[in-house]
Amino acid sequence: MSACDPTFTSTVIGSYGDVVGTTFAQALTSFLAAQCALVGDHLWPEDAINSVVDGSSYDFVVVGAGSAGSVLANRLSEVPEWKVLLVEAGGNPTVNTEIPQVFYNNLGSKEDWGYRPEPQSGACLSYETKTCAWPSGKTLGGSASINAMFYVRGNHIDFDGWAEDGNNGWSYEDVLPYFKKSENFVADISENDRYHGTKGELYTTKDKNLKPFEEVVLKAYPELGVQNLDDINGENQMGVTQSQITVYNKTRMSTARAFLSPIRNRNNLHVIKNTLATKIIFKENSNAVSGIMLNNNGKEFMVNVNKELILSAGAINSPHLLMLSGIGPQEHLLEQNITVKMDLAVGENLQDHVFVPLLYTAPAKESDDITMSLVVNNFFDYMVNKEGILCDTSPHRIIAFVNTTDSTGTSPDLQFHHVIFTPKIHILLDFFEKHGLNNDIIQQFHEINNNKFAMLIYNTLLKPKSRGKVLLQSNNPFDRPLIYANYFNDNEDMKTLIRGMRKFTLKLGETDAFKQVGLELEWFQIPTCDKLDKTSDEFLECISRHLTFSLYHPSGTVKMGPEDDPSAVVTPELKVRNIENLRVIDASVMPSIVRGNTNAATIMIGEKGAELIKQSHIKTTE
């Protein structure tokens, strides 16, 4: 029985009304109504699993309802004569996914695939398992439903670089219309109309109200020669700014809310949930896709594909499914007893934004403490009145982009995020425990955070030279793939991080803005690193290898490239090479990772991919 069912509400109130009285009953009614309005099942497409039987046929099947897949389902089903099936391994969004301020609560939840790369000797050394956390969304909206909601497209040069490498149609000027098509930019657009759209489904916002710590950060960077920037997605990316975010009406604007909720009753779109795609089916003695094998709670069935199968399962799951189906590195597939359909570099070219947090702390007053009663009040205030501190992502919205070798350059090599923890916040949300660090680091953070504000500055490497890969653990689709992040395998990555720490992060403590509020650098005690001189590069490298984090941006594992690129898996039209009726449309196709958070670029890829499909199947008349 759903909380949106009036029978449920009356049953609960009937159970408790005689005990606690009318006031409680009224409050409970308001709370349940608010929960229903926020995440009720009626907001999302109905689960069509009972309508899909073995042998059902669809024109298009999209695997993965994430940042790209939700867009594709919307755009393809715009054509009324096309029958579209969207397959999602998770279920509907939850209260945790939709309240902006509690995004970290999604780590390790059922809405998170909970991936971890294989242990490596040079990174993630202070984790309990010696492996970093790699969250990935497993719900409608995918990672757009569990991320930190930053709307950052990347640098113009990222897309121009794709085009220069032979990916025709992917230059910045080519893709800008697709960014704008999705977007409904809720801000003063008078100076930004070249770069922003106002008629799309995806609301993006920039709140003019700043929290005190956000103002401090914005004042500090200009003291280091970093300019204040108005629009991170405009003409220039270099500088410090309050980021645009995918929050609207004090609610997360995931791709599920933006692209699926408005079309939930569209007759030619079916969505099935909690269903895993296990294998691509081919026509006999052919490289043409004919269908897809699916598994729902142990029930296996096949769906026929009349026109195209589209994988939008992300940079881990898309290559996993391709390799399970015989598309991938020949030698590796044969080792797993998989018949090779096509020898392609699937799973290679894995890239991610790795970051190392440095810690600043500031004294706090007793009134700054987080208490359980305050949190409960704020939660109730949000749910019932849409008010309070949970309504947006402040004070974590300030980001900076810099070039560590060229202060006059137009393309950054480092990004800085600034995450603020109020005193005693670890009682409710422990950043280090959520990610799986060892007990020593966790306890140190508790002691620091008991009576201090803590600011973690994420020193984020934007263009890593190191490359990882995804491999099969076995030919069983329920065995998780093996992920090799290979952080810092190329030593230039470490040099760039250290250079950025020295030129910017460490010098923030010398700024008047930081000094005026008492922000001071504080180091975690790590026995291996404590033996080193804290002013040395060796110390910073040691800290980096122990306190390694992923910014949750895996990409590149199904690389897009021209015909003469032997490492490319898909063409610039996103078709899998030498395979008919199969495309991959998600972050895995990025030839090189963009300089910024990847959600916006992945949505753009979904938009452009949908247009490419329409161009292939809709005949126009002159």
C-alpha positions as CSV (number, residue, x, y, z in Angstrom):
1,M,0.0,0.0,0.0
2,S,1.5,3.4,-1.1
3,A,1.7,6.4,1.2
4,C,-0.2,8.2,-1.6
5,D,-3.2,5.8,-1.1
6,P,-5.9,7.5,1.0
7,T,-6.6,4.1,2.6
8,F,-3.0,4.0,3.9
9,T,-3.3,7.5,5.5
10,S,-6.6,6.7,7.2
11,T,-5.3,3.4,8.4
12,V,-2.2,5.0,10.0
13,I,-4.2,7.8,11.5
14,G,-6.8,5.4,12.8
15,S,-4.1,3.4,14.5
16,Y,-2.6,6.3,16.4
17,G,-5.3,8.9,16.6
18,D,-6.8,7.8,19.9
19,V,-3.3,7.7,21.5
20,V,-1.7,11.0,20.4
21,G,-4.7,13.1,19.5
22,T,-5.8,15.4,16.6
23,T,-2.6,17.4,16.4
24,F,-0.5,14.4,15.6
25,A,-3.0,13.1,13.1
26,Q,-3.0,16.5,11.3
27,A,0.8,16.6,11.2
28,L,1.0,13.1,9.9
29,T,-1.6,13.8,7.2
30,S,0.4,16.8,6.1
31,F,3.7,14.9,6.1
32,L,2.3,12.0,4.1
33,A,0.7,14.3,1.6
34,A,4.0,16.1,1.2
35,Q,5.9,12.9,0.7
36,C,3.3,11.8,-1.9
37,A,3.7,15.1,-3.8
38,L,7.5,14.8,-3.8
39,V,8.1,11.1,-4.7
40,G,4.7,9.4,-5.1
41,D,4.5,6.7,-7.7
42,H,2.0,8.7,-9.7
43,L,4.8,11.1,-10.7
44,W,6.7,8.5,-12.7
45,P,5.9,6.2,-15.6
46,E,4.1,3.1,-14.5
47,D,6.1,-0.1,-14.4
48,A,5.0,-1.9,-17.6
49,I,6.6,-5.2,-16.6
50,N,3.2,-7.0,-16.8
51,S,2.7,-5.8,-20.3
52,V,6.0,-7.1,-21.6
53,V,6.2,-10.8,-22.3
54,D,8.8,-13.0,-23.9
55,G,8.8,-12.2,-27.6
56,S,7.3,-8.7,-27.3
57,S,8.5,-6.3,-30.0
58,Y,9.5,-2.6,-29.9
59,D,10.9,-0.3,-32.5
60,F,13.5,1.0,-30.1
61,V,14.8,-0.4,-26.8
62,V,16.8,1.9,-24.6
63,V,18.8,0.2,-21.8
64,G,19.3,2.6,-18.9
65,A,17.0,5.4,-17.7
66,G,19.8,7.7,-16.6
67,S,21.2,11.1,-17.8
68,A,21.1,10.1,-21.5
69,G,18.5,7.3,-21.5
70,S,15.8,9.4,-20.1
71,V,16.3,12.0,-22.8
72,L,16.3,9.3,-25.5
73,A,13.1,7.8,-24.2
74,N,11.4,11.2,-24.3
75,R,12.7,12.3,-27.8
76,L,12.1,8.9,-29.5
77,S,8.6,8.5,-28.2
78,E,7.8,12.0,-29.6
79,V,7.3,10.1,-32.9
80,P,3.8,8.6,-32.3
81,E,4.2,5.7,-34.7
82,W,7.4,4.5,-32.9
83,K,7.0,2.0,-30.0
84,V,9.7,2.6,-27.4
85,L,10.8,0.5,-24.4
86,L,12.9,1.9,-21.6
87,V,14.7,-0.7,-19.4
88,E,15.9,0.4,-15.9
89,A,17.7,-1.8,-13.4
90,G,16.4,0.3,-10.4
91,G,13.1,1.6,-9.3
92,N,11.5,5.0,-8.7
93,P,13.3,7.9,-7.1
94,T,13.0,8.2,-3.3
95,V,12.9,11.0,-0.7
96,N,16.7,10.9,-0.4
97,T,17.2,11.4,-4.2
98,E,14.8,14.3,-4.4
99,I,15.8,16.5,-1.4
100,P,18.7,18.6,-2.7
101,Q,20.8,18.9,0.5
102,V,20.9,15.2,1.4
103,F,22.5,14.0,-1.8
104,Y,25.4,12.3,0.1
105,N,22.8,10.0,1.7
106,N,22.4,8.2,-1.6
107,L,25.9,6.7,-1.4
108,G,25.6,3.1,-0.5
109,S,21.8,3.1,-0.8
110,K,19.8,0.8,-3.0
111,E,19.8,3.6,-5.6
112,D,23.6,3.3,-5.9
113,W,25.2,0.4,-7.9
114,G,28.0,0.7,-5.3
115,Y,30.9,0.0,-7.6
116,R,34.5,0.0,-6.4
117,P,37.6,-0.4,-8.6
118,E,40.1,-3.0,-7.9
119,P,42.8,-2.2,-5.3
120,Q,45.9,-0.5,-6.7
121,S,49.2,0.1,-5.0
122,G,49.4,3.9,-5.6
123,A,45.9,5.2,-4.7
124,C,43.0,4.9,-2.2
125,L,45.5,3.7,0.4
126,S,43.5,5.0,3.5
127,Y,40.4,3.1,2.6
128,E,39.3,0.1,4.6
129,T,39.4,-2.1,1.5
130,K,42.1,0.0,-0.3
131,T,39.5,0.8,-3.0
132,C,37.8,4.1,-3.7
133,A,34.0,4.5,-3.8
134,W,32.5,4.7,-7.3
135,P,28.8,5.6,-6.8
136,S,26.5,5.2,-9.9
137,G,22.8,5.8,-10.0
138,K,20.5,2.8,-10.1
139,T,17.0,4.4,-10.4
140,L,15.0,6.4,-12.8
141,G,17.3,9.3,-13.7
142,G,20.4,7.3,-13.0
143,S,23.3,9.3,-11.7
144,A,21.3,12.5,-12.3
145,S,19.2,11.3,-9.4
146,I,22.1,10.9,-6.9
147,N,24.7,13.4,-7.9
148,A,25.5,16.8,-6.4
149,M,23.4,18.6,-9.1
150,F,26.2,20.8,-10.6
151,Y,25.3,21.9,-14.1
152,V,28.7,22.3,-15.8
153,R,29.1,21.6,-19.5
154,G,32.9,21.6,-19.8
155,N,35.2,23.8,-21.9
156,H,34.7,24.8,-25.6
157,I,38.0,23.2,-26.4
158,D,36.8,19.8,-25.1
159,F,34.3,19.4,-27.9
160,D,36.5,21.1,-30.5
161,G,39.1,18.5,-29.6
162,W,36.6,15.7,-30.3
163,A,35.9,17.2,-33.7
164,E,39.6,17.7,-34.5
165,D,40.1,14.0,-33.8
166,G,37.7,13.1,-36.6
167,N,34.4,13.1,-34.8
168,N,32.6,15.3,-37.3
169,G,29.5,17.1,-35.9
170,W,30.8,17.2,-32.3
171,S,32.6,20.6,-32.2
172,Y,31.4,23.2,-29.6
173,E,29.3,25.0,-32.2
174,D,27.8,21.7,-33.3
175,V,26.8,20.6,-29.8
176,L,25.7,24.0,-28.3
177,P,22.2,23.8,-29.8
178,Y,21.7,20.4,-28.0
179,F,22.8,21.9,-24.6
180,K,20.3,24.7,-25.2
181,K,17.5,22.4,-26.4
182,S,17.3,20.6,-23.0
183,E,17.7,23.7,-20.8
184,N,15.2,25.9,-19.1
185,F,17.6,28.5,-17.6
186,V,15.9,30.2,-14.7
187,A,18.0,33.4,-14.4
188,D,18.7,36.7,-16.1
189,I,19.4,35.6,-19.6
190,S,19.9,39.0,-21.2
191,E,23.6,38.6,-21.4
192,N,23.6,34.8,-21.9
193,D,21.1,34.1,-24.6
194,R,23.8,32.8,-26.9
195,Y,24.7,30.1,-24.5
196,H,21.4,29.2,-22.7
197,G,18.0,27.9,-23.5
198,T,14.7,28.8,-21.8
199,K,12.3,26.3,-23.4
200,G,13.7,22.9,-22.5
201,E,12.6,20.4,-19.9
202,L,15.7,20.6,-17.7
203,Y,15.5,23.5,-15.2
204,T,18.9,25.0,-14.3
205,T,19.1,27.7,-11.7
206,K,21.6,30.1,-10.1
207,D,20.5,31.5,-6.8
208,K,21.6,35.0,-6.1
209,N,21.6,34.4,-2.3
210,L,25.0,33.4,-1.0
211,K,25.8,31.8,2.4
212,P,28.6,33.3,4.4
213,F,31.2,30.6,3.6
214,E,30.3,30.9,-0.1
215,E,31.1,34.6,0.1
216,V,34.4,33.9,1.8
217,V,35.5,31.6,-1.0
218,L,34.4,34.0,-3.7
219,K,36.5,36.8,-2.0
220,A,39.5,34.6,-1.5
221,Y,40.3,33.5,-5.0
222,P,40.7,37.0,-6.5
223,E,43.5,37.5,-3.9
224,L,45.3,34.7,-5.8
225,G,44.7,36.2,-9.2
226,V,41.6,34.1,-10.0
227,Q,38.8,36.2,-11.4
228,N,35.1,36.1,-10.4
229,L,33.0,34.6,-13.1
230,D,29.3,35.1,-13.7
231,D,28.5,32.2,-16.1
232,I,30.4,28.9,-15.9
233,N,28.7,27.8,-19.1
234,G,29.2,30.9,-21.1
235,E,32.1,32.3,-23.1
236,N,34.8,31.7,-20.5
237,Q,35.2,28.9,-18.0
238,M,38.2,30.2,-16.1
239,G,37.6,31.6,-12.7
240,V,35.6,31.2,-9.5
241,T,31.8,31.3,-9.4
242,Q,28.6,30.0,-7.8
243,S,27.7,27.1,-10.0
244,Q,24.4,26.7,-11.9
245,I,22.6,23.7,-10.5
246,T,19.8,21.3,-11.5
247,V,17.4,22.3,-8.7
248,Y,14.0,23.9,-9.3
249,N,11.2,24.6,-6.9
250,K,13.5,23.4,-4.2
251,T,13.6,19.9,-5.6
252,R,16.2,18.0,-7.5
253,M,15.7,18.3,-11.3
254,S,16.9,14.9,-12.3
255,T,16.5,13.7,-15.9
256,A,13.7,11.5,-14.5
257,R,11.8,14.5,-13.3
258,A,12.6,16.6,-16.3
259,F,12.2,14.1,-19.2
260,L,10.2,11.1,-17.9
261,S,7.6,12.5,-15.5
262,P,6.0,14.9,-18.0
263,I,5.5,12.0,-20.5
264,R,4.5,9.3,-18.0
265,N,1.2,8.7,-19.8
266,R,2.6,8.6,-23.3
267,N,1.0,5.6,-24.9
268,N,3.9,4.5,-27.1
269,L,6.4,4.5,-24.3
270,H,6.7,1.5,-21.9
271,V,9.1,1.6,-18.9
272,I,10.1,-1.5,-17.1
273,K,11.9,-1.2,-13.7
274,N,14.1,-3.4,-11.6
275,T,15.0,-5.3,-14.8
276,L,18.6,-6.1,-15.8
277,A,19.7,-6.4,-19.4
278,T,21.8,-9.6,-19.7
279,K,22.7,-10.2,-23.3
280,I,22.3,-8.7,-26.8
281,I,20.7,-11.1,-29.3
282,F,21.7,-11.2,-32.9
283,K,20.0,-12.6,-36.0
284,E,21.4,-16.0,-36.9
285,N,24.7,-15.9,-38.8
286,S,24.6,-12.1,-38.8
287,N,26.0,-9.1,-37.0
288,A,22.6,-7.4,-36.9
289,V,20.9,-7.0,-33.5
290,S,17.5,-8.7,-33.2
291,G,16.7,-8.3,-29.5
292,I,17.8,-8.1,-25.9
293,M,17.6,-10.7,-23.0
294,L,16.2,-9.2,-19.8
295,N,15.9,-10.5,-16.3
296,N,13.2,-9.3,-13.8
297,N,13.4,-10.8,-10.3
298,G,14.7,-14.1,-11.8
299,K,12.3,-14.2,-14.7
300,E,14.2,-14.2,-18.0
301,F,12.6,-13.1,-21.2
302,M,13.6,-11.7,-24.6
303,V,12.3,-8.5,-26.3
304,N,12.6,-8.1,-30.1
305,V,14.0,-4.9,-31.5
306,N,12.6,-3.8,-34.9
307,K,14.8,-0.8,-35.6
308,E,17.6,-0.2,-33.0
309,L,18.9,-1.2,-29.6
310,I,20.4,1.7,-27.7
311,L,22.7,1.2,-24.7
312,S,22.6,4.1,-22.3
313,A,23.7,2.2,-19.2
314,G,26.8,4.3,-18.4
315,A,30.5,3.9,-18.6
316,I,30.6,0.7,-16.5
317,N,27.4,-1.1,-17.5
318,S,27.4,-0.4,-21.2
319,P,30.8,-2.0,-21.9
320,H,29.9,-4.8,-19.5
321,L,26.8,-5.6,-21.5
322,L,28.7,-5.3,-24.8
323,M,31.4,-7.7,-23.7
324,L,28.9,-10.2,-22.3
325,S,27.3,-10.2,-25.8
326,G,30.6,-10.9,-27.6
327,I,31.6,-7.4,-28.5
328,G,35.0,-6.5,-27.0
329,P,38.6,-7.4,-26.9
330,Q,38.9,-10.8,-28.6
331,E,41.5,-12.3,-26.3
332,H,39.7,-11.3,-23.1
333,L,36.3,-12.6,-24.4
334,L,37.8,-15.9,-25.3
335,E,39.3,-16.2,-21.8
336,Q,35.7,-15.8,-20.5
337,N,34.4,-18.5,-22.9
338,I,32.4,-15.9,-24.8
339,T,31.9,-16.3,-28.6
340,V,33.4,-13.2,-30.2
341,K,31.0,-11.3,-32.4
342,M,33.3,-8.3,-33.0
343,D,36.8,-7.6,-31.8
344,L,36.7,-4.0,-30.5
345,A,38.4,-2.0,-27.7
346,V,35.4,-2.1,-25.4
347,G,36.2,-1.2,-21.8
348,E,39.5,0.5,-22.6
349,N,40.1,4.3,-22.4
350,L,38.5,4.6,-18.9
351,Q,38.8,8.1,-17.5
352,D,37.6,9.7,-14.3
353,H,38.0,12.9,-12.4
354,V,40.1,12.0,-9.4
355,F,40.4,14.5,-6.5
356,V,42.3,14.9,-3.3
357,P,40.6,16.8,-0.4
358,L,42.6,19.3,1.7
359,L,41.1,20.4,4.9
360,Y,40.5,23.9,6.3
361,T,38.8,24.4,9.7
362,A,37.3,27.4,11.5
363,P,36.2,27.8,15.1
364,A,32.4,27.6,15.8
365,K,30.1,29.0,18.4
366,E,27.9,26.7,20.5
367,S,24.9,27.9,18.5
368,D,26.4,26.5,15.3
369,D,26.1,22.9,16.5
370,I,23.9,20.5,14.6
371,T,21.4,18.8,16.9
372,M,19.0,16.1,16.2
373,S,16.0,18.3,17.0
374,L,17.2,20.9,14.5
375,V,17.6,18.4,11.8
376,V,14.2,16.9,12.5
377,N,12.6,20.3,12.4
378,N,14.4,21.2,9.1
379,F,13.3,17.9,7.6
380,F,9.7,18.5,8.6
381,D,9.9,22.1,7.4
382,Y,11.1,21.0,4.1
383,M,8.6,18.2,3.6
384,V,5.6,20.2,4.6
385,N,6.5,23.8,3.8
386,K,9.4,23.5,1.3
387,E,11.5,25.8,3.5
388,G,14.8,25.5,5.5
389,I,18.3,24.4,4.8
390,L,17.4,21.3,2.8
391,C,16.0,23.3,-0.2
392,D,19.2,23.6,-2.1
393,T,22.8,22.6,-2.2
394,S,24.3,25.6,-0.4
395,P,26.9,26.2,1.0
396,H,28.6,23.8,-1.4
397,R,27.9,25.6,-4.7
398,I,31.2,27.5,-5.2
399,I,33.6,26.0,-7.8
400,A,36.8,27.3,-9.4
401,F,38.6,26.4,-12.6
402,V,42.3,27.2,-13.0
403,N,45.3,26.4,-15.2
404,T,48.3,25.5,-13.1
405,T,50.9,26.3,-15.8
406,D,49.3,29.3,-17.7
407,S,47.4,31.9,-15.7
408,T,46.3,33.6,-18.9
409,G,45.0,30.4,-20.5
410,T,41.4,29.7,-21.5
411,S,41.3,26.0,-20.6
412,P,41.7,24.7,-17.0
413,D,43.5,21.6,-15.8
414,L,42.2,21.7,-12.2
415,Q,38.7,22.3,-10.7
416,F,38.1,23.1,-7.1
417,H,34.9,22.2,-5.2
418,H,34.3,23.6,-1.7
419,V,32.2,21.4,0.7
420,I,31.3,22.8,4.1
421,F,30.6,20.7,7.1
422,T,28.9,22.4,10.1
423,P,30.0,21.3,13.6
424,K,28.9,17.8,14.6
425,I,27.5,17.1,11.2
426,H,29.3,13.7,11.3
427,I,26.6,12.6,13.8
428,L,24.2,12.5,10.8
429,L,26.4,12.3,7.8
430,D,30.0,11.2,7.9
431,F,31.7,12.0,4.5
432,F,34.6,9.7,5.2
433,E,32.6,6.8,6.5
434,K,30.2,7.0,3.5
435,H,33.1,6.6,1.2
436,G,34.6,3.7,3.2
437,L,37.8,5.2,4.6
438,N,39.5,3.5,7.5
439,N,38.5,4.0,11.1
440,D,41.5,6.2,12.0
441,I,40.6,8.8,9.4
442,I,36.9,8.7,10.4
443,Q,37.8,9.2,14.1
444,Q,40.1,12.1,13.3
445,F,37.3,13.8,11.3
446,H,34.9,13.3,14.3
447,E,37.3,15.0,16.7
448,I,37.9,17.9,14.3
449,N,34.3,18.3,13.4
450,N,33.0,18.1,17.0
451,N,33.6,21.9,17.6
452,K,34.8,23.2,14.3
453,F,33.5,24.0,10.8
454,A,35.3,21.9,8.3
455,M,35.9,22.9,4.6
456,L,37.1,20.2,2.3
457,I,38.6,21.6,-0.9
458,Y,38.5,19.1,-3.7
459,N,41.6,19.4,-5.8
460,T,40.2,17.8,-9.0
461,L,42.3,16.7,-12.0
462,L,40.3,17.6,-15.1
463,K,42.4,16.0,-17.9
464,P,44.0,12.9,-16.6
465,K,46.7,11.3,-18.7
466,S,46.2,8.0,-16.9
467,R,43.8,5.5,-18.4
468,G,41.9,2.6,-16.7
469,K,39.8,-0.2,-18.1
470,V,36.7,-2.3,-17.4
471,L,36.9,-6.1,-17.8
472,L,34.6,-9.0,-17.2
473,Q,34.9,-10.9,-14.0
474,S,33.1,-13.8,-15.7
475,N,30.5,-14.5,-18.3
476,N,27.8,-14.4,-15.7
477,P,25.8,-11.1,-16.1
478,F,25.2,-11.0,-12.4
479,D,28.9,-10.9,-11.6
480,R,30.1,-7.3,-11.3
481,P,32.7,-6.2,-13.8
482,L,36.3,-5.5,-12.8
483,I,37.2,-1.8,-12.8
484,Y,40.8,-0.7,-12.9
485,A,40.9,3.0,-12.2
486,N,44.7,3.2,-12.6
487,Y,44.9,6.6,-10.8
488,F,48.2,8.3,-11.1
489,N,49.7,5.7,-13.4
490,D,51.0,8.6,-15.4
491,N,53.1,10.7,-13.1
492,E,52.1,13.9,-14.9
493,D,48.7,13.6,-13.2
494,M,50.3,13.7,-9.7
495,K,52.5,16.7,-10.8
496,T,49.5,18.6,-11.9
497,L,47.7,18.0,-8.6
498,I,50.6,19.0,-6.5
499,R,51.2,22.1,-8.6
500,G,47.6,23.1,-8.1
501,M,47.8,22.6,-4.4
502,R,50.9,24.8,-4.1
503,K,49.6,27.6,-6.3
504,F,46.1,27.8,-5.0
505,T,44.8,25.5,-2.3
506,L,47.6,25.9,0.2
507,K,47.8,29.7,-0.5
508,L,44.1,30.2,0.3
509,G,45.1,30.1,4.0
510,E,47.2,33.2,3.4
511,T,44.3,35.2,2.0
512,D,42.7,37.9,4.1
513,A,39.3,36.4,3.3
514,F,40.2,33.1,5.0
515,K,42.1,34.8,7.9
516,Q,39.1,37.0,8.8
517,V,36.9,33.9,9.5
518,G,39.7,31.9,11.1
519,L,40.0,29.3,8.3
520,E,43.3,27.4,8.8
521,L,44.9,24.4,7.1
522,E,44.7,21.2,9.1
523,W,46.3,17.9,8.1
524,F,45.0,14.4,8.8
525,Q,47.6,12.3,10.5
526,I,48.7,9.4,8.3
527,P,51.6,7.5,9.7
528,T,53.3,6.9,6.3
529,C,53.1,10.6,5.4
530,D,53.9,12.0,8.9
531,K,57.5,10.8,8.4
532,L,57.9,13.3,5.6
533,D,58.5,17.0,5.6
534,K,55.1,18.7,5.3
535,T,56.5,21.4,3.0
536,S,57.7,18.8,0.5
537,D,56.2,17.5,-2.7
538,E,56.7,14.0,-1.3
539,F,54.3,14.8,1.5
540,L,51.6,16.1,-0.8
541,E,52.0,13.0,-3.0
542,C,51.7,10.7,0.0
543,I,48.5,12.5,1.1
544,S,47.2,12.2,-2.4
545,R,47.8,8.5,-2.6
546,H,46.1,7.9,0.7
547,L,43.1,10.4,0.5
548,T,42.2,9.6,-3.1
549,F,38.6,10.2,-4.2
550,S,36.5,9.8,-7.4
551,L,34.3,12.7,-8.4
552,Y,32.0,9.9,-9.9
553,H,32.6,10.8,-13.5
554,P,33.7,7.6,-15.3
555,S,33.7,7.9,-19.1
556,G,35.3,6.9,-22.3
557,T,35.0,3.1,-22.2
558,V,33.1,2.9,-25.5
559,K,35.1,5.5,-27.3
560,M,33.7,7.4,-30.2
561,G,36.1,7.9,-33.2
562,P,36.5,7.9,-36.9
563,E,37.0,4.8,-39.1
564,D,40.8,5.0,-39.0
565,D,40.9,5.1,-35.2
566,P,41.6,1.5,-34.0
567,S,40.7,2.4,-30.4
568,A,37.2,3.6,-31.4
569,V,34.2,1.4,-30.6
570,V,31.4,3.7,-32.0
571,T,31.3,6.0,-35.0
572,P,30.6,9.7,-34.7
573,E,26.9,8.7,-35.3
574,L,27.3,6.6,-32.1
575,K,26.8,3.3,-34.0
576,V,28.8,0.3,-32.8
577,R,31.3,-0.4,-35.5
578,N,30.5,-3.3,-37.8
579,I,27.3,-4.1,-35.9
580,E,23.9,-3.3,-37.3
581,N,21.0,-1.7,-35.3
582,L,23.1,-1.0,-32.2
583,R,24.2,2.3,-30.7
584,V,25.7,3.4,-27.5
585,I,24.6,6.8,-26.2
586,D,26.0,7.8,-22.8
587,A,29.2,9.1,-21.1
588,S,31.1,6.0,-22.3
589,V,31.4,7.4,-25.8
590,M,33.4,10.5,-24.8
591,P,36.8,10.2,-26.5
592,S,38.3,12.3,-23.7
593,I,36.6,13.5,-20.6
594,V,35.3,17.0,-20.5
595,R,36.7,19.7,-18.2
596,G,33.9,19.7,-15.7
597,N,31.1,17.7,-14.1
598,T,29.9,15.2,-16.7
599,N,26.1,15.2,-16.2
600,A,25.3,18.2,-18.5
601,A,27.5,16.8,-21.3
602,T,25.9,13.3,-21.0
603,I,22.4,14.9,-21.4
604,M,23.7,16.7,-24.5
605,I,24.9,13.4,-25.9
606,G,21.4,12.0,-25.3
607,E,19.9,14.9,-27.2
608,K,22.3,14.7,-30.1
609,G,22.0,10.9,-30.2
610,A,18.2,11.1,-30.4
611,E,18.5,13.5,-33.3
612,L,20.9,11.2,-35.1
613,I,18.5,8.4,-34.8
614,K,15.6,10.4,-36.1
615,Q,17.7,11.5,-39.1
616,S,18.4,7.8,-39.8
617,H,14.8,6.7,-39.7
618,I,12.6,9.6,-40.7
619,K,12.6,10.4,-44.4
620,T,12.3,14.1,-45.2
621,T,10.9,15.4,-48.4
622,E,12.3,18.4,-50.2
